[in-house]
Amino acid sequence: RGLGDVYKRQVMGDPEWAQLEMFQDMFVRGENADLIYTMVREWAAEHDKMEIMERCQAAGCPITAVFTMKEAAEHPHLLERGYIIELEDERLGRFRTLGAPFKLSETPGGPRRPAPRLGEHRDAVLTAPARPAPGPFPGPGGRLPLAGVRVANFGWVWAGPVTGQTLGFLGADVLKIESYARVDMTRTLPPFAGGERDPNRSLSNNACWAGNGSVTLNLKTEEARELALDLVSQCDVVVENFGPGVMDRLGLGYEDLRRRKPDVIMFSMPAAGLWGPLKDVRTYGLSLTSTTGLDSLVGYADDDLVPVENAYSDPYNGIFGAFAILTALAHRRRTGQGQQIDFSQQEAVMQMVGPAFMDYSLNGRVAGPLGNKHPLGAAAPHCVFPCAGDDRWISIAVETDAQWQALVAAMGSPGWARAAEWTTLAGRLAGIETLHAKIGEWTAGFDDRTLARELQAVGVPAAPVLNVADLLDDPHYRARETFIEVEHPLGYRETIYGAYVKMDRTPAVVRPGPWIGQDNDRVFLDLLGLDPARYEQLKKDRVIY
């Protein structure tokens, strides 16, 4: 039970049903979500969405309104931060588009000219002088790209650790700073190895944090904060995804770090950036996407939005953030200059709504949910269809008339499918609901994987809709080692993500997520050179804890 849960009850007037004992535990609430959603829906229907967001945010509860594409594109926060920019095109005139997805203090970057016309630079490229050929590449077994780079990762939950994970896969020595004084939320998530509820046995956490090491510092104490600065002085990069100002209040802000390590790269990834009207907005991954316009596009109708059931913005921003750090490292390698990276997770996720943003910017159209229809009307059929078995589905997307004819043949050329109205894309789009219903009647008798293989074989884009359990047995993922089985240092076997960064000459070494404090001896005794007696005393005093 967190403070956010208490605050939300207060905003709703602390109704009697919310005071029931069964609703005081996060996991019990999850088991009774349908009941809770019904109650919350009744309350929410009586209030404006922006009013609800304002009241909840003021009470410290990470709830956000679902912004339409227009509301996101016109929001004062994004305009003030310069994320919405104007460019000039010789055919379009001046138009608005999205700016750089992250802000670097010394090398801001961002688009300065519109997208090129087809073939615009062909002559310049073909007439440019030849560049010298690159030198020979190292053979297999060479150093990973970030070998020798050390990262102090203050990130928490999922986004920050995934940034560390990505850098770790590239060879960096990543040290996650955490503490038993405040155990990270993801360490409390089931399932647990052997069914034993222990923050070092969370299988979810171990998968999400693979690639990170672990150092324990109780940052509530002054000595721990001083040790953190000592550690930063030995690091190249610092990662954090707290709200704006948290690191400054700990004495670990960018200026504090620069005094210890002048060329340090500090990567900050708050929900909506380090400054602007929304800088203090509280979100988790699920509520963050609502502020980008993305959630307003997902569903079957304007009054039937479907929430994304996974905080995918966390790993998305984690990997995206690692790319931002690579750009800063490249600049430092050339100039010796460190810098601060203001990485707004909101702005990064908005890159996913580029087409809808441009449609609003250029045409004034506000996009909404389309179910499974193609957003540009460029394919029909374009949907998921039921298959034999419990909740089994197949996705089929037909973009050309040739693909349609191949699908008709695969269906056995039924009379309805040979009708003239279906022979063109325009005709199929006009009757798409009927078309989808007819195809669904046919697919319902087939195994999803078998049918997908057969359709692929005749040139029809199709794929089974995999559930989580299917992923582990999927031949493609098995061949690519997307998921691997490893031995955890505490003595149990588990399945975690393999490296999503795959390099043939320098393959990543994937280790399971760390147990709390597993790198303490190496960092405090070897790297920082603490006297062993002082080290033991700091552990007893719960400074290193």
C-alpha positions as CSV (number, residue, x, y, z in Angstrom):
1,R,0.0,0.0,0.0
2,G,1.7,3.2,-1.1
3,L,1.0,6.9,-0.4
4,G,-0.4,7.3,-3.9
5,D,-3.2,4.8,-3.1
6,V,-4.1,6.8,0.0
7,Y,-4.1,10.1,-1.8
8,K,-6.3,8.7,-4.6
9,R,-8.9,7.6,-2.0
10,Q,-8.8,11.1,-0.5
11,V,-9.4,12.7,-3.9
12,M,-12.4,10.5,-4.4
13,G,-13.7,11.5,-1.0
14,D,-12.5,8.2,0.7
15,P,-15.6,6.2,-0.3
16,E,-16.6,3.3,2.0
17,W,-15.8,0.6,-0.6
18,A,-12.2,1.9,-0.8
19,Q,-11.7,1.4,2.9
20,L,-12.4,-2.3,2.8
21,E,-9.4,-4.4,4.0
22,M,-9.3,-6.3,0.7
23,F,-8.4,-3.2,-1.2
24,Q,-5.4,-2.1,1.0
25,D,-3.0,-4.5,-0.7
26,M,-1.7,-3.7,-4.3
27,F,-1.8,-7.4,-5.4
28,V,-5.3,-8.0,-4.0
29,R,-6.5,-4.9,-5.8
30,G,-5.1,-6.4,-9.0
31,E,-7.1,-9.5,-8.4
32,N,-10.2,-7.4,-8.1
33,A,-9.5,-4.9,-10.8
34,D,-12.8,-5.3,-12.6
35,L,-14.7,-4.5,-9.4
36,I,-12.5,-1.5,-8.6
37,Y,-12.7,-0.2,-12.2
38,T,-16.4,-0.2,-12.1
39,M,-16.4,1.9,-8.9
40,V,-13.8,4.3,-10.2
41,R,-15.5,4.7,-13.6
42,E,-18.7,5.8,-11.9
43,W,-16.8,8.5,-9.9
44,A,-14.7,9.6,-12.9
45,A,-17.8,10.1,-15.1
46,E,-18.9,12.9,-12.8
47,H,-15.7,15.0,-13.4
48,D,-13.7,16.5,-16.2
49,K,-10.5,14.5,-17.0
50,M,-8.2,17.6,-16.6
51,E,-9.9,18.3,-13.2
52,I,-9.2,14.7,-12.1
53,M,-5.5,15.0,-13.2
54,E,-5.0,18.3,-11.5
55,R,-6.6,17.1,-8.2
56,C,-4.7,13.8,-8.2
57,Q,-1.4,15.4,-9.0
58,A,-1.8,18.0,-6.3
59,A,-2.4,15.1,-3.9
60,G,0.7,13.3,-5.0
61,C,-1.1,10.5,-7.0
62,P,0.5,9.7,-10.4
63,I,-2.8,9.9,-12.4
64,T,-2.9,11.7,-15.8
65,A,-5.6,12.6,-18.2
66,V,-5.6,10.9,-21.6
67,F,-4.6,13.8,-23.9
68,T,-6.0,13.9,-27.4
69,M,-3.5,14.5,-30.2
70,K,-4.6,18.1,-30.3
71,E,-4.2,18.5,-26.5
72,A,-0.7,17.0,-26.6
73,A,0.3,19.1,-29.7
74,E,-0.9,22.3,-28.2
75,H,0.2,21.8,-24.6
76,P,2.0,24.8,-23.1
77,H,4.6,22.5,-21.5
78,L,5.8,21.2,-24.9
79,L,5.7,24.6,-26.5
80,E,7.7,26.3,-23.7
81,R,10.3,23.5,-23.9
82,G,10.7,24.1,-27.6
83,Y,9.8,20.5,-28.4
84,I,7.3,21.6,-31.0
85,I,9.3,23.4,-33.6
86,E,8.7,25.1,-37.0
87,L,10.5,24.3,-40.2
88,E,10.3,25.7,-43.7
89,D,9.5,23.6,-46.8
90,E,9.4,25.0,-50.3
91,R,6.1,23.2,-51.0
92,L,4.4,23.1,-47.6
93,G,5.6,26.5,-46.4
94,R,6.1,26.8,-42.6
95,F,4.9,23.8,-40.6
96,R,5.2,22.4,-37.1
97,T,6.9,19.2,-36.3
98,L,8.5,17.4,-33.3
99,G,11.9,18.5,-32.1
100,A,14.9,16.6,-30.7
101,P,13.7,13.8,-28.3
102,F,16.4,14.7,-25.8
103,K,18.3,17.9,-24.9
104,L,22.1,17.9,-24.5
105,S,23.4,21.0,-22.7
106,E,26.5,21.3,-24.9
107,T,25.3,19.8,-28.2
108,P,21.6,20.5,-28.4
109,G,21.1,19.3,-32.0
110,G,17.6,18.7,-33.4
111,P,16.1,19.0,-36.9
112,R,17.0,22.2,-38.8
113,R,15.6,21.3,-42.2
114,P,12.6,19.3,-43.4
115,A,12.7,15.7,-44.6
116,P,14.5,15.4,-48.0
117,R,12.5,15.0,-51.2
118,L,13.0,11.7,-52.9
119,G,16.4,11.7,-54.6
120,E,17.2,15.3,-53.5
121,H,20.8,14.6,-52.6
122,R,21.5,11.9,-55.3
123,D,23.9,14.0,-57.4
124,A,25.8,15.4,-54.3
125,V,26.4,11.9,-53.0
126,L,27.4,10.4,-56.4
127,T,29.9,13.2,-57.1
128,A,31.4,13.4,-53.6
129,P,35.0,12.4,-53.4
130,A,35.6,8.8,-52.2
131,R,36.3,8.4,-48.5
132,P,39.3,6.3,-47.4
133,A,38.4,2.7,-46.6
134,P,38.2,1.9,-42.9
135,G,41.0,0.0,-41.3
136,P,40.7,-3.8,-40.6
137,F,38.1,-4.8,-38.0
138,P,39.2,-6.7,-35.0
139,G,38.4,-10.4,-35.0
140,P,36.0,-12.2,-32.7
141,G,36.7,-11.8,-29.0
142,G,37.7,-8.1,-29.2
143,R,36.7,-5.5,-26.6
144,L,33.1,-4.5,-26.3
145,P,32.4,-0.9,-27.5
146,L,32.0,0.5,-24.0
147,A,34.7,-1.5,-22.2
148,G,36.4,0.8,-19.7
149,V,33.3,3.0,-19.3
150,R,31.9,3.0,-15.7
151,V,28.3,4.1,-14.9
152,A,26.8,5.1,-11.6
153,N,23.1,4.2,-12.0
154,F,20.8,5.9,-9.5
155,G,17.8,4.9,-11.7
156,W,15.0,3.0,-10.2
157,V,12.0,0.8,-11.1
158,W,12.4,-0.1,-14.8
159,A,13.4,2.8,-17.1
160,G,16.7,3.7,-15.3
161,P,17.8,0.1,-14.9
162,V,17.1,-0.6,-18.6
163,T,19.4,2.3,-19.6
164,G,22.1,0.6,-17.4
165,Q,21.3,-2.8,-18.9
166,T,21.7,-1.5,-22.4
167,L,25.0,0.1,-21.6
168,G,26.1,-3.0,-19.8
169,F,25.3,-5.1,-22.9
170,L,27.7,-2.8,-24.7
171,G,30.5,-3.5,-22.2
172,A,30.1,-0.7,-19.6
173,D,30.6,-1.5,-15.9
174,V,27.2,-0.4,-14.5
175,L,26.8,0.0,-10.8
176,K,23.2,0.3,-9.6
177,I,23.0,2.3,-6.4
178,E,20.2,1.0,-4.1
179,S,19.6,0.3,-0.4
180,Y,17.7,-2.0,2.0
181,A,16.5,1.3,3.6
182,R,14.3,1.7,0.6
183,V,14.0,-1.4,-1.5
184,D,13.2,-0.7,-5.1
185,M,9.6,-1.4,-6.1
186,T,10.5,-3.9,-8.8
187,R,12.3,-6.1,-6.3
188,T,8.9,-6.6,-4.5
189,L,7.2,-8.0,-7.6
190,P,6.4,-11.7,-8.0
191,P,7.1,-14.3,-9.1
192,F,9.9,-15.2,-6.7
193,A,12.4,-18.0,-7.2
194,G,11.2,-21.0,-5.3
195,G,8.2,-19.1,-4.1
196,E,10.3,-17.4,-1.4
197,R,9.3,-13.7,-1.1
198,D,12.7,-12.0,-1.0
199,P,13.9,-8.8,-2.9
200,N,16.9,-10.8,-4.2
201,R,14.6,-13.5,-5.7
202,S,12.2,-11.5,-7.8
203,L,12.4,-13.1,-11.3
204,S,10.9,-10.1,-12.9
205,N,13.5,-7.8,-11.4
206,N,16.3,-10.1,-12.3
207,A,15.3,-10.0,-16.0
208,C,14.7,-6.2,-16.0
209,W,18.0,-5.4,-14.3
210,A,20.3,-7.9,-16.0
211,G,23.5,-6.1,-17.0
212,N,23.6,-3.9,-13.8
213,G,25.7,-4.5,-10.8
214,S,24.6,-3.4,-7.3
215,V,26.1,-1.1,-4.6
216,T,24.3,-0.3,-1.4
217,L,24.2,3.2,-0.1
218,N,21.6,4.6,2.3
219,L,21.4,8.1,0.8
220,K,19.4,9.3,3.8
221,T,22.8,9.6,5.5
222,E,25.5,12.2,4.9
223,E,28.3,9.7,4.8
224,A,26.5,7.7,2.1
225,R,26.0,10.8,0.0
226,E,29.7,11.6,0.4
227,L,30.6,8.0,-0.7
228,A,28.3,8.4,-3.7
229,L,30.3,11.5,-4.7
230,D,33.5,9.5,-4.3
231,L,32.1,6.8,-6.6
232,V,31.0,9.3,-9.2
233,S,34.5,10.7,-9.3
234,Q,35.5,7.2,-10.6
235,C,32.7,7.1,-13.2
236,D,32.1,8.4,-16.7
237,V,28.3,8.5,-16.6
238,V,25.6,9.1,-14.0
239,V,22.0,7.9,-14.6
240,E,18.9,8.9,-12.7
241,N,15.2,9.0,-13.3
242,F,13.9,10.7,-10.2
243,G,11.7,13.8,-10.3
244,P,13.4,17.2,-11.0
245,G,15.3,18.5,-8.0
246,V,15.7,15.2,-6.1
247,M,19.3,14.7,-6.9
248,D,20.0,18.4,-6.1
249,R,18.4,18.0,-2.7
250,L,20.7,15.0,-2.1
251,G,23.8,17.1,-2.9
252,L,24.2,15.0,-6.1
253,G,23.0,17.5,-8.7
254,Y,24.9,18.1,-11.9
255,E,27.0,21.0,-10.5
256,D,27.9,18.9,-7.4
257,L,29.0,16.0,-9.7
258,R,31.0,18.3,-11.9
259,R,33.1,19.6,-9.0
260,R,34.2,16.0,-8.4
261,K,34.3,14.9,-12.0
262,P,34.5,17.8,-14.5
263,D,33.9,15.7,-17.6
264,V,31.1,13.6,-16.2
265,I,28.0,12.9,-18.3
266,M,24.8,13.2,-16.2
267,F,21.7,11.6,-17.7
268,S,18.4,12.7,-16.1
269,M,15.2,11.2,-17.3
270,P,12.2,12.6,-15.4
271,A,8.7,12.1,-16.7
272,A,8.4,15.5,-18.5
273,G,11.9,16.9,-18.4
274,L,13.9,19.0,-16.0
275,W,11.9,22.2,-16.6
276,G,8.6,23.5,-17.9
277,P,5.0,23.7,-16.6
278,L,4.7,19.9,-16.3
279,K,8.1,19.2,-14.8
280,D,6.7,18.1,-11.5
281,V,4.1,15.7,-13.0
282,R,4.1,12.3,-11.3
283,T,3.7,9.3,-13.5
284,Y,4.5,5.7,-13.9
285,G,5.0,4.1,-17.3
286,L,1.3,3.4,-17.7
287,S,0.2,7.0,-17.0
288,L,3.1,8.6,-18.9
289,T,1.9,7.6,-22.3
290,S,-1.5,9.3,-21.7
291,T,0.3,12.7,-21.8
292,T,1.6,12.0,-25.3
293,G,-1.6,11.5,-27.3
294,L,-0.6,7.8,-27.8
295,D,-3.3,6.3,-25.5
296,S,-6.0,8.3,-27.3
297,L,-5.2,6.2,-30.5
298,V,-5.5,2.8,-28.9
299,G,-9.0,1.2,-28.8
300,Y,-12.0,0.4,-30.9
301,A,-13.9,3.7,-30.7
302,D,-13.7,7.1,-29.1
303,D,-15.7,5.9,-26.1
304,D,-13.9,2.5,-26.0
305,L,-10.2,3.2,-25.4
306,V,-8.1,0.2,-24.4
307,P,-5.4,0.8,-21.8
308,V,-2.0,-0.6,-22.6
309,E,-1.5,-3.3,-19.9
310,N,2.3,-3.0,-19.7
311,A,4.5,0.0,-19.0
312,Y,6.3,-0.4,-22.3
313,S,7.4,3.2,-22.2
314,D,9.9,2.2,-19.4
315,P,12.0,-0.2,-21.5
316,Y,11.5,2.0,-24.6
317,N,12.8,5.1,-22.8
318,G,15.6,3.0,-21.2
319,I,17.0,1.9,-24.5
320,F,16.3,5.3,-26.1
321,G,18.1,6.9,-23.2
322,A,21.2,4.7,-23.7
323,F,21.4,6.1,-27.2
324,A,21.3,9.6,-25.8
325,I,24.3,8.7,-23.6
326,L,26.2,7.3,-26.5
327,T,25.9,10.6,-28.3
328,A,27.3,12.4,-25.3
329,L,30.1,9.9,-25.0
330,A,31.0,10.4,-28.6
331,H,31.2,14.1,-28.0
332,R,33.4,13.7,-24.9
333,R,35.7,11.4,-26.8
334,R,36.2,14.1,-29.5
335,T,36.4,17.1,-27.1
336,G,37.0,15.9,-23.6
337,Q,33.8,17.7,-22.5
338,G,31.0,16.2,-20.4
339,Q,27.5,17.5,-20.3
340,Q,24.0,17.1,-18.9
341,I,21.3,15.3,-20.7
342,D,17.7,16.4,-20.1
343,F,15.7,13.4,-21.3
344,S,12.0,14.0,-21.1
345,Q,10.3,10.6,-21.2
346,Q,7.1,12.3,-22.5
347,E,9.0,13.8,-25.5
348,A,10.7,10.6,-26.3
349,V,7.5,8.6,-26.4
350,M,5.8,11.3,-28.5
351,Q,8.1,10.2,-31.3
352,M,5.8,7.2,-31.6
353,V,2.9,9.4,-32.6
354,G,4.7,11.2,-35.4
355,P,2.2,10.4,-38.1
356,A,-0.8,11.4,-36.0
357,F,1.0,14.6,-34.9
358,M,1.8,15.5,-38.5
359,D,-1.8,14.8,-39.6
360,Y,-3.0,17.3,-37.0
361,S,-0.2,19.8,-37.8
362,L,-0.8,19.8,-41.6
363,N,-4.4,18.9,-41.9
364,G,-6.0,19.8,-38.6
365,R,-7.3,16.3,-38.1
366,V,-7.4,14.8,-34.6
367,A,-6.8,11.1,-34.9
368,G,-8.7,8.6,-32.7
369,P,-8.8,4.8,-32.2
370,L,-9.3,2.7,-35.3
371,G,-9.4,-0.8,-33.7
372,N,-7.1,-2.9,-35.9
373,K,-7.7,-1.0,-39.1
374,H,-4.7,0.4,-41.0
375,P,-4.2,4.0,-39.9
376,L,-3.7,5.2,-43.4
377,G,-6.3,2.9,-45.1
378,A,-3.5,1.3,-47.0
379,A,-4.4,-2.3,-46.3
380,A,-7.5,-4.5,-46.2
381,P,-8.0,-6.9,-44.6
382,H,-6.0,-5.6,-41.7
383,C,-7.0,-7.2,-38.4
384,V,-6.6,-10.0,-35.9
385,F,-8.9,-13.0,-36.4
386,P,-9.9,-15.9,-34.1
387,C,-8.3,-19.3,-34.4
388,A,-9.0,-22.8,-32.9
389,G,-8.4,-23.0,-29.2
390,D,-8.8,-20.8,-26.2
391,D,-8.1,-17.1,-27.0
392,R,-5.9,-18.0,-30.1
393,W,-5.6,-15.4,-32.8
394,I,-3.8,-14.6,-36.1
395,S,-3.0,-11.2,-37.6
396,I,-3.4,-10.8,-41.3
397,A,-2.5,-7.6,-43.3
398,V,-3.2,-7.5,-47.0
399,E,-1.6,-4.5,-48.8
400,T,-1.8,-5.4,-52.5
401,D,-4.4,-7.0,-54.8
402,A,-1.9,-9.8,-55.5
403,Q,-1.8,-10.6,-51.7
404,W,-5.6,-10.6,-51.7
405,Q,-5.8,-13.1,-54.5
406,A,-3.3,-15.3,-52.7
407,L,-5.5,-15.2,-49.6
408,V,-8.6,-16.0,-51.6
409,A,-6.8,-19.0,-53.0
410,A,-5.7,-20.1,-49.5
411,M,-9.3,-19.9,-48.4
412,G,-10.3,-22.3,-51.2
413,S,-11.7,-19.5,-53.4
414,P,-15.1,-19.3,-51.8
415,G,-17.9,-17.6,-53.8
416,W,-18.2,-14.6,-51.6
417,A,-14.5,-13.8,-51.9
418,R,-14.6,-13.9,-55.7
419,A,-17.2,-11.1,-55.8
420,A,-16.1,-8.0,-57.7
421,E,-16.5,-5.7,-54.7
422,W,-13.5,-7.3,-53.1
423,T,-11.0,-7.2,-56.0
424,T,-9.7,-3.6,-55.3
425,L,-8.4,-2.0,-52.1
426,A,-11.1,0.7,-52.3
427,G,-13.8,-2.0,-52.4
428,R,-12.3,-3.9,-49.5
429,L,-12.0,-0.8,-47.4
430,A,-15.6,0.2,-48.1
431,G,-16.9,-3.1,-46.8
432,I,-14.1,-3.8,-44.3
433,E,-16.4,-4.9,-41.4
434,T,-18.1,-7.5,-43.5
435,L,-14.8,-8.6,-44.9
436,H,-13.3,-9.1,-41.5
437,A,-16.3,-11.0,-40.3
438,K,-16.1,-13.4,-43.3
439,I,-12.4,-14.0,-42.9
440,G,-12.9,-14.6,-39.1
441,E,-15.4,-17.3,-39.8
442,W,-12.7,-19.1,-42.0
443,T,-9.7,-18.7,-39.6
444,A,-11.7,-20.0,-36.6
445,G,-11.1,-23.6,-37.7
446,F,-7.3,-23.4,-37.9
447,D,-4.4,-23.6,-35.6
448,D,-2.8,-20.1,-35.4
449,R,0.8,-21.1,-36.0
450,T,0.0,-23.5,-38.8
451,L,-2.2,-21.1,-40.6
452,A,0.4,-18.3,-40.3
453,R,3.1,-20.5,-41.9
454,E,0.8,-21.5,-44.7
455,L,-0.2,-18.0,-45.5
456,Q,3.4,-16.8,-45.3
457,A,4.3,-19.5,-47.8
458,V,2.0,-18.0,-50.4
459,G,3.0,-14.4,-49.8
460,V,0.3,-13.3,-47.4
461,P,1.6,-11.2,-44.4
462,A,0.4,-13.1,-41.4
463,A,1.6,-14.0,-37.9
464,P,0.2,-15.8,-34.8
465,V,-0.7,-13.5,-31.9
466,L,1.6,-14.8,-29.2
467,N,0.8,-14.7,-25.5
468,V,3.7,-14.4,-23.0
469,A,4.0,-18.1,-22.5
470,D,4.3,-18.6,-26.3
471,L,7.3,-16.4,-26.5
472,L,9.6,-18.9,-24.7
473,D,8.8,-21.7,-27.2
474,D,8.7,-19.6,-30.3
475,P,11.3,-21.0,-32.8
476,H,12.4,-17.6,-33.9
477,Y,13.1,-16.3,-30.4
478,R,14.8,-19.6,-29.4
479,A,17.1,-19.4,-32.4
480,R,18.0,-15.8,-31.6
481,E,18.4,-16.5,-27.8
482,T,15.9,-13.8,-27.0
483,F,15.4,-15.5,-23.7
484,I,18.2,-17.4,-22.0
485,E,18.5,-19.6,-18.9
486,V,21.2,-18.6,-16.4
487,E,22.4,-19.5,-13.0
488,H,21.8,-16.7,-10.4
489,P,24.7,-16.1,-8.0
490,L,22.4,-17.0,-5.1
491,G,22.0,-20.6,-6.5
492,Y,18.8,-20.8,-8.5
493,R,18.2,-21.1,-12.2
494,E,16.0,-18.6,-14.0
495,T,15.1,-17.4,-17.5
496,I,15.9,-13.8,-18.4
497,Y,16.1,-11.6,-21.5
498,G,19.1,-12.3,-23.7
499,A,21.0,-9.4,-25.2
500,Y,18.9,-7.3,-27.6
501,V,22.1,-5.7,-28.8
502,K,23.8,-8.4,-30.9
503,M,27.2,-7.9,-32.4
504,D,29.0,-10.7,-34.2
505,R,32.6,-9.9,-33.3
506,T,31.9,-8.8,-29.7
507,P,28.9,-10.6,-28.3
508,A,27.4,-9.2,-25.1
509,V,28.0,-11.1,-21.9
510,V,24.6,-11.4,-20.1
511,R,24.4,-11.9,-16.4
512,P,21.3,-12.0,-14.2
513,G,20.1,-9.1,-12.3
514,P,22.2,-8.4,-9.2
515,W,21.6,-9.3,-5.6
516,I,21.5,-6.3,-3.4
517,G,25.1,-5.1,-2.7
518,Q,26.8,-7.8,-4.7
519,D,29.5,-5.4,-5.8
520,N,30.1,-3.7,-2.5
521,D,33.5,-5.3,-1.8
522,R,34.9,-4.6,-5.2
523,V,33.7,-1.0,-5.2
524,F,34.4,0.1,-1.7
525,L,37.6,-1.8,-1.0
526,D,39.2,-2.0,-4.4
527,L,37.9,0.9,-6.4
528,L,37.5,3.5,-3.6
529,G,40.2,2.0,-1.3
530,L,38.3,2.2,2.0
531,D,40.1,0.9,5.0
532,P,38.6,-2.6,5.8
533,A,37.8,-1.6,9.4
534,R,36.0,1.5,8.3
535,Y,34.1,-0.5,5.6
536,E,32.9,-2.9,8.2
537,Q,31.8,-0.1,10.5
538,L,29.9,1.7,7.7
539,K,28.0,-1.6,7.2
540,K,27.2,-1.8,10.9
541,D,26.0,1.8,10.9
542,R,23.8,1.0,7.9
543,V,25.5,3.6,5.7
544,I,26.5,0.9,3.3
545,Y,23.2,-0.9,3.6
